[in-house]
Amino acid sequence: MLEERMGVLLFYRDTRNVKLTDTGSVLIERCEFILDESHKAYDFVAMNMQKPSGLVRVCMFRDLYEDHMRDMLVGFAARWPDIRMDLTFAEYPVDMRIDPYDVAFLIGPSIAPPLVARKLLTIEPFLYASPELFKHHPMPMEPKDLYRLPCIVLERFGHRWPMHNGNRQVIVDIEPQYTFSSVEMCRDFALAGHGIALLRDRLAAPDETAGRLVRVLPQWSGGLEHDVYLVTGPGQLPQRVRLFVDHIQANYASRP
């Protein structure tokens, strides 16, 4: 008898009625919970044994795709051909509580619960301009000189540019001549000689090598270090989304 094995009274008994004791009620409640969890575990395992399929809705900024994600997404499609992907490029922060995405790649640190953020990488831009610009404007010698020069701002980087040179730090509040949501437009306007832009070195490298762009204040780093996060909603992820997240994280973990 269960009561004898446990050494507790589970039922009140008389000649007419049998009722649960408080201990018996707690035991029943816990057993119901365990039974419910076992059903969920069975359903989860059964679901994962099925061939992965369905739609994963992804949002990222374009230059992240160009620099980092292209091969990863192609590899994911090859690994899981029955999972469809809907990829949107957005140069503005999305709100995953409103926007219909399963996964978004966002710049931190302002990613609030209940969203789940997984850090992937840190990006740091530097100052670049066309040599043509300095036929009409003086070359800046210090960050404060940027106040007097036309600057091109990528919207998500903002108008405050922290500049670092060793232990020195200067924050320059830019009054931009041009503000764009597209990093490609920032580069194009810099190439055309319209101003100084903060660009990632990988994006600017081909034009710098060809002499179309030059580093400005090369002794100073851009200072705008941004952490990039892979963000999902709260709770258990559907299989197709979890496979996508695992694929991206595994690829970043294996990078030198």
C-alpha positions as a Markdown table, in Angstrom:
| # | Residue | x | y | z |
|---|---|---|---|---|
| 1 | Met | 0.0 | 0.0 | 0.0 |
| 2 | Leu | 1.4 | 3.4 | -1.0 |
| 3 | Glu | 0.6 | 5.0 | 2.4 |
| 4 | Glu | 2.6 | 2.3 | 4.2 |
| 5 | Arg | 5.5 | 2.6 | 1.8 |
| 6 | Met | 5.6 | 6.4 | 2.2 |
| 7 | Gly | 4.8 | 6.4 | 5.9 |
| 8 | Val | 2.1 | 9.2 | 5.5 |
| 9 | Leu | -1.6 | 9.4 | 5.5 |
| 10 | Leu | -3.0 | 10.2 | 2.0 |
| 11 | Phe | -6.7 | 9.7 | 2.6 |
| 12 | Tyr | -9.3 | 10.3 | 5.3 |
| 13 | Arg | -11.6 | 7.3 | 5.5 |
| 14 | Asp | -14.9 | 6.7 | 7.2 |
| 15 | Thr | -17.8 | 4.3 | 6.6 |
| 16 | Arg | -19.2 | 6.6 | 4.0 |
| 17 | Asn | -16.5 | 8.8 | 2.4 |
| 18 | Val | -12.9 | 8.7 | 1.3 |
| 19 | Lys | -11.2 | 12.1 | 1.0 |
| 20 | Leu | -7.7 | 13.3 | 0.2 |
| 21 | Thr | -5.5 | 14.6 | 3.0 |
| 22 | Asp | -3.5 | 17.8 | 2.3 |
| 23 | Thr | -0.5 | 15.6 | 1.7 |
| 24 | Gly | -2.5 | 13.4 | -0.7 |
| 25 | Ser | -3.7 | 16.5 | -2.6 |
| 26 | Val | -0.1 | 17.7 | -3.0 |
| 27 | Leu | 1.0 | 14.2 | -4.2 |
| 28 | Ile | -1.8 | 14.1 | -6.8 |
| 29 | Glu | -1.0 | 17.6 | -8.0 |
| 30 | Arg | 2.7 | 16.7 | -8.4 |
| 31 | Cys | 1.9 | 13.5 | -10.2 |
| 32 | Glu | -0.4 | 15.3 | -12.6 |
| 33 | Phe | 2.4 | 17.8 | -13.3 |
| 34 | Ile | 4.9 | 15.0 | -13.9 |
| 35 | Leu | 2.5 | 13.1 | -16.2 |
| 36 | Asp | 1.9 | 16.3 | -18.2 |
| 37 | Glu | 5.6 | 17.0 | -18.6 |
| 38 | Ser | 6.2 | 13.4 | -19.7 |
| 39 | His | 3.6 | 13.9 | -22.5 |
| 40 | Lys | 5.3 | 17.1 | -23.5 |
| 41 | Ala | 8.7 | 15.4 | -23.6 |
| 42 | Tyr | 7.2 | 12.6 | -25.7 |
| 43 | Asp | 5.7 | 15.1 | -28.2 |
| 44 | Phe | 8.9 | 17.0 | -28.4 |
| 45 | Val | 11.0 | 13.9 | -29.2 |
| 46 | Ala | 8.4 | 12.8 | -31.7 |
| 47 | Met | 8.4 | 16.2 | -33.4 |
| 48 | Asn | 12.2 | 16.2 | -33.6 |
| 49 | Met | 12.2 | 12.8 | -35.3 |
| 50 | Gln | 10.2 | 14.2 | -38.2 |
| 51 | Lys | 12.0 | 15.7 | -41.2 |
| 52 | Pro | 12.6 | 19.4 | -40.5 |
| 53 | Ser | 10.5 | 21.7 | -42.6 |
| 54 | Gly | 8.6 | 24.9 | -42.5 |
| 55 | Leu | 9.4 | 28.6 | -42.8 |
| 56 | Val | 12.1 | 30.6 | -40.9 |
| 57 | Arg | 11.7 | 34.4 | -41.1 |
| 58 | Val | 15.0 | 36.2 | -40.7 |
| 59 | Cys | 15.9 | 39.9 | -40.5 |
| 60 | Met | 19.4 | 41.4 | -40.7 |
| 61 | Phe | 21.2 | 44.4 | -42.0 |
| 62 | Arg | 22.6 | 44.0 | -45.5 |
| 63 | Asp | 26.3 | 44.4 | -44.7 |
| 64 | Leu | 26.2 | 41.7 | -42.1 |
| 65 | Tyr | 25.0 | 39.4 | -44.8 |
| 66 | Glu | 27.6 | 40.5 | -47.3 |
| 67 | Asp | 30.5 | 40.3 | -44.8 |
| 68 | His | 29.5 | 37.3 | -42.6 |
| 69 | Met | 26.3 | 35.5 | -43.4 |
| 70 | Arg | 26.4 | 34.7 | -47.1 |
| 71 | Asp | 28.2 | 31.3 | -46.9 |
| 72 | Met | 26.4 | 30.4 | -43.6 |
| 73 | Leu | 22.9 | 30.8 | -45.1 |
| 74 | Val | 23.9 | 28.9 | -48.3 |
| 75 | Gly | 25.3 | 26.2 | -46.0 |
| 76 | Phe | 22.1 | 26.1 | -44.0 |
| 77 | Ala | 20.0 | 25.7 | -47.1 |
| 78 | Ala | 22.1 | 22.8 | -48.3 |
| 79 | Arg | 22.0 | 21.1 | -44.9 |
| 80 | Trp | 18.2 | 21.5 | -44.5 |
| 81 | Pro | 16.6 | 21.7 | -48.0 |
| 82 | Asp | 13.1 | 21.4 | -46.7 |
| 83 | Ile | 13.3 | 24.4 | -44.5 |
| 84 | Arg | 12.2 | 27.5 | -46.3 |
| 85 | Met | 13.7 | 30.9 | -45.5 |
| 86 | Asp | 12.3 | 34.4 | -45.8 |
| 87 | Leu | 15.1 | 36.9 | -45.4 |
| 88 | Thr | 14.5 | 40.7 | -45.0 |
| 89 | Phe | 17.3 | 43.3 | -45.0 |
| 90 | Ala | 16.5 | 46.2 | -42.6 |
| 91 | Glu | 18.8 | 49.0 | -41.9 |
| 92 | Tyr | 16.8 | 50.1 | -38.9 |
| 93 | Pro | 16.2 | 48.3 | -35.5 |
| 94 | Val | 13.2 | 46.0 | -35.7 |
| 95 | Asp | 10.9 | 45.2 | -32.7 |
| 96 | Met | 10.4 | 41.5 | -32.6 |
| 97 | Arg | 7.5 | 41.9 | -30.3 |
| 98 | Ile | 5.7 | 43.5 | -33.2 |
| 99 | Asp | 7.5 | 42.5 | -36.4 |
| 100 | Pro | 6.9 | 39.0 | -37.7 |
| 101 | Tyr | 10.4 | 37.5 | -37.5 |
| 102 | Asp | 11.6 | 34.3 | -36.0 |
| 103 | Val | 15.2 | 35.5 | -35.8 |
| 104 | Ala | 16.7 | 39.0 | -36.0 |
| 105 | Phe | 20.3 | 40.1 | -36.0 |
| 106 | Leu | 20.4 | 43.2 | -33.8 |
| 107 | Ile | 23.0 | 45.6 | -32.5 |
| 108 | Gly | 23.1 | 45.7 | -28.6 |
| 109 | Pro | 23.1 | 46.5 | -25.8 |
| 110 | Ser | 19.5 | 47.6 | -25.7 |
| 111 | Ile | 17.9 | 44.2 | -26.2 |
| 112 | Ala | 15.3 | 43.9 | -23.4 |
| 113 | Pro | 13.7 | 40.8 | -22.0 |
| 114 | Pro | 11.7 | 38.7 | -22.7 |
| 115 | Leu | 13.7 | 38.5 | -26.0 |
| 116 | Val | 16.6 | 36.1 | -25.9 |
| 117 | Ala | 19.9 | 37.6 | -27.2 |
| 118 | Arg | 23.0 | 35.5 | -28.2 |
| 119 | Lys | 26.2 | 37.6 | -28.9 |
| 120 | Leu | 27.8 | 36.7 | -32.2 |
| 121 | Leu | 30.5 | 39.3 | -32.9 |
| 122 | Thr | 31.8 | 42.8 | -32.4 |
| 123 | Ile | 32.2 | 45.3 | -35.3 |
| 124 | Glu | 34.2 | 48.5 | -35.2 |
| 125 | Pro | 34.1 | 51.1 | -38.0 |
| 126 | Phe | 36.8 | 53.6 | -39.0 |
| 127 | Leu | 36.8 | 57.0 | -40.7 |
| 128 | Tyr | 37.2 | 57.1 | -44.4 |
| 129 | Ala | 36.9 | 59.7 | -47.1 |
| 130 | Ser | 37.8 | 60.3 | -50.8 |
| 131 | Pro | 41.1 | 62.1 | -51.6 |
| 132 | Glu | 38.9 | 64.4 | -53.6 |
| 133 | Leu | 37.3 | 65.8 | -50.4 |
| 134 | Phe | 40.6 | 67.2 | -49.3 |
| 135 | Lys | 41.1 | 69.2 | -52.4 |
| 136 | His | 38.4 | 71.5 | -51.0 |
| 137 | His | 38.7 | 70.9 | -47.2 |
| 138 | Pro | 41.6 | 70.6 | -44.8 |
| 139 | Met | 42.7 | 67.1 | -43.6 |
| 140 | Pro | 41.6 | 66.8 | -40.0 |
| 141 | Met | 44.5 | 66.5 | -37.5 |
| 142 | Glu | 42.4 | 65.9 | -34.3 |
| 143 | Pro | 38.8 | 64.6 | -33.8 |
| 144 | Lys | 37.6 | 68.1 | -32.9 |
| 145 | Asp | 38.4 | 69.1 | -36.5 |
| 146 | Leu | 35.5 | 66.9 | -37.6 |
| 147 | Tyr | 33.1 | 69.6 | -36.5 |
| 148 | Arg | 34.2 | 71.8 | -39.4 |
| 149 | Leu | 34.0 | 69.0 | -42.0 |
| 150 | Pro | 31.1 | 67.4 | -43.9 |
| 151 | Cys | 30.3 | 64.0 | -42.3 |
| 152 | Ile | 28.2 | 61.1 | -43.5 |
| 153 | Val | 26.3 | 59.2 | -40.8 |
| 154 | Leu | 24.9 | 55.7 | -40.8 |
| 155 | Glu | 21.6 | 56.0 | -38.9 |
| 156 | Arg | 22.2 | 53.0 | -36.7 |
| 157 | Phe | 25.6 | 54.2 | -35.6 |
| 158 | Gly | 24.2 | 57.5 | -34.4 |
| 159 | His | 25.6 | 61.0 | -34.3 |
| 160 | Arg | 28.0 | 60.5 | -31.3 |
| 161 | Trp | 31.4 | 59.2 | -32.5 |
| 162 | Pro | 33.7 | 58.0 | -29.7 |
| 163 | Met | 37.3 | 58.2 | -30.9 |
| 164 | His | 40.2 | 56.4 | -29.2 |
| 165 | Asn | 43.9 | 56.9 | -29.4 |
| 166 | Gly | 45.6 | 54.7 | -26.8 |
| 167 | Asn | 44.2 | 55.9 | -23.5 |
| 168 | Arg | 42.7 | 59.0 | -25.0 |
| 169 | Gln | 39.0 | 59.2 | -25.7 |
| 170 | Val | 37.1 | 62.0 | -27.3 |
| 171 | Ile | 33.4 | 61.9 | -28.1 |
| 172 | Val | 32.5 | 64.0 | -31.1 |
| 173 | Asp | 28.9 | 65.1 | -31.6 |
| 174 | Ile | 28.5 | 65.1 | -35.3 |
| 175 | Glu | 26.2 | 67.5 | -37.2 |
| 176 | Pro | 25.9 | 65.3 | -40.3 |
| 177 | Gln | 25.7 | 66.6 | -43.8 |
| 178 | Tyr | 24.0 | 63.4 | -44.8 |
| 179 | Thr | 22.3 | 60.6 | -42.8 |
| 180 | Phe | 21.5 | 57.3 | -44.5 |
| 181 | Ser | 20.0 | 54.0 | -43.3 |
| 182 | Ser | 22.1 | 52.2 | -45.9 |
| 183 | Val | 25.9 | 51.6 | -45.4 |
| 184 | Glu | 26.3 | 51.3 | -49.1 |
| 185 | Met | 24.9 | 54.9 | -49.6 |
| 186 | Cys | 27.4 | 56.1 | -46.9 |
| 187 | Arg | 30.2 | 54.5 | -48.9 |
| 188 | Asp | 29.0 | 55.8 | -52.2 |
| 189 | Phe | 28.8 | 59.4 | -50.9 |
| 190 | Ala | 32.2 | 59.1 | -49.3 |
| 191 | Leu | 33.6 | 57.8 | -52.7 |
| 192 | Ala | 32.0 | 60.8 | -54.4 |
| 193 | Gly | 33.8 | 63.2 | -52.1 |
| 194 | His | 30.8 | 64.4 | -50.2 |
| 195 | Gly | 32.1 | 63.8 | -46.7 |
| 196 | Ile | 33.8 | 61.6 | -44.1 |
| 197 | Ala | 32.1 | 58.3 | -43.2 |
| 198 | Leu | 32.4 | 55.7 | -40.6 |
| 199 | Leu | 32.8 | 52.4 | -42.5 |
| 200 | Arg | 33.9 | 48.9 | -41.5 |
| 201 | Asp | 37.4 | 48.2 | -42.8 |
| 202 | Arg | 36.2 | 45.1 | -44.7 |
| 203 | Leu | 33.7 | 47.2 | -46.6 |
| 204 | Ala | 36.2 | 50.0 | -47.3 |
| 205 | Ala | 39.3 | 47.8 | -48.1 |
| 206 | Pro | 38.9 | 47.4 | -51.9 |
| 207 | Asp | 38.4 | 51.2 | -52.4 |
| 208 | Glu | 41.3 | 52.0 | -50.0 |
| 209 | Thr | 43.6 | 49.6 | -51.8 |
| 210 | Ala | 42.6 | 51.2 | -55.2 |
| 211 | Gly | 43.2 | 54.7 | -53.7 |
| 212 | Arg | 39.6 | 55.7 | -54.0 |
| 213 | Leu | 39.3 | 56.1 | -50.2 |
| 214 | Val | 41.8 | 57.0 | -47.5 |
| 215 | Arg | 41.8 | 56.5 | -43.7 |
| 216 | Val | 41.1 | 59.7 | -41.9 |
| 217 | Leu | 42.8 | 60.2 | -38.5 |
| 218 | Pro | 44.4 | 56.8 | -38.9 |
| 219 | Gln | 46.0 | 57.1 | -35.4 |
| 220 | Trp | 42.5 | 57.1 | -34.0 |
| 221 | Ser | 40.2 | 54.1 | -33.9 |
| 222 | Gly | 36.5 | 54.7 | -34.7 |
| 223 | Gly | 35.7 | 53.6 | -31.2 |
| 224 | Leu | 32.2 | 52.6 | -32.0 |
| 225 | Glu | 32.3 | 49.0 | -31.0 |
| 226 | His | 29.0 | 47.4 | -31.6 |
| 227 | Asp | 28.0 | 43.9 | -30.4 |
| 228 | Val | 25.8 | 42.0 | -32.8 |
| 229 | Tyr | 23.3 | 39.6 | -31.3 |
| 230 | Leu | 21.2 | 36.8 | -32.7 |
| 231 | Val | 17.8 | 37.4 | -31.2 |
| 232 | Thr | 14.8 | 35.2 | -30.8 |
| 233 | Gly | 11.5 | 35.3 | -28.9 |
| 234 | Pro | 11.1 | 33.7 | -25.5 |
| 235 | Gly | 10.2 | 30.1 | -24.8 |
| 236 | Gln | 10.9 | 26.9 | -26.7 |
| 237 | Leu | 11.8 | 27.4 | -30.3 |
| 238 | Pro | 10.2 | 25.5 | -33.1 |
| 239 | Gln | 12.5 | 22.8 | -34.5 |
| 240 | Arg | 13.2 | 24.7 | -37.8 |
| 241 | Val | 14.2 | 27.9 | -35.9 |
| 242 | Arg | 16.3 | 26.0 | -33.4 |
| 243 | Leu | 18.2 | 24.4 | -36.2 |
| 244 | Phe | 18.8 | 27.8 | -37.8 |
| 245 | Val | 20.1 | 29.3 | -34.5 |
| 246 | Asp | 22.3 | 26.3 | -33.9 |
| 247 | His | 23.8 | 26.4 | -37.4 |
| 248 | Ile | 24.7 | 30.1 | -37.1 |
| 249 | Gln | 26.1 | 29.7 | -33.6 |
| 250 | Ala | 28.2 | 26.7 | -34.6 |
| 251 | Asn | 29.6 | 28.5 | -37.6 |
| 252 | Tyr | 30.7 | 31.5 | -35.4 |
| 253 | Ala | 32.1 | 29.2 | -32.8 |
| 254 | Ser | 34.3 | 27.5 | -35.4 |
| 255 | Arg | 35.7 | 30.8 | -36.8 |
| 256 | Pro | 39.3 | 31.7 | -35.9 |
